[in-house]
Amino acid sequence: MIEAQVMIATTSPAGRIADGTHAGIEVYRVLTGSDPVEADISDDDDFDRHVLASVLAAAVMDGGPIAERVGLPERDLDALLAQCFPSVPARAFAWIGGGDASVDDETAMVRDLLLAWRSTEGDVGHWLAAMVARRAMEPKHLWEDLGLRERTELSRLLTRHFAPLAARNTRNMRWKRFFYRMLCEDDGFVMCTTPVCTQCNDFDLCFGEENGESRMAERRRDYLRGDSDRIDAARSA
């Protein structure tokens, strides 16, 4: 039954499974056994599973081959599911891919930057470097496109798995901008034309607020609102 649910959630053209729950939220629930808003991330291992499930859920919401959307070869995605979500049949996700997509140069550069500053051993940090790099190519704030609930979760992720790199972000620059600043500096270039950040016209692009509603919270709210509308319509019929 779990395998069937995941398969339906990832292949439904409308992004919803039969009971009307949004596919991304349903995938998160199948993987973790809880709703994303109720996730307990006090333990580091639980936090890692929350992050991985959130990225997969966000990728499902995007549609298309999930392996490509999260930046992993299908064999690595299969291994991730088997290792981190053993109660869910790993092959439930090793599906619709049509082969591994190539990694563009920009994604590879961000991935390699993260890998060079890893602070944890094992596969999870390796997978997350690729996943963060791929999701950094999406248009919203990075924490949003990773499916996380708020920016502090992204900061915790980077501090946990890429601590030396995260420690260099001493002024709390937006993480995407920070990655590219590090890449430029490593290559001997200067990204900014203004030597003092506070005098720069682009200050808000680098250091502005990253507030907002998480993607899954937004979809959950829309779903609940739709449920309420359907109930009201039934009552008035």
Beta strands, then each sheet from edge to edge (+ up, - down):
end
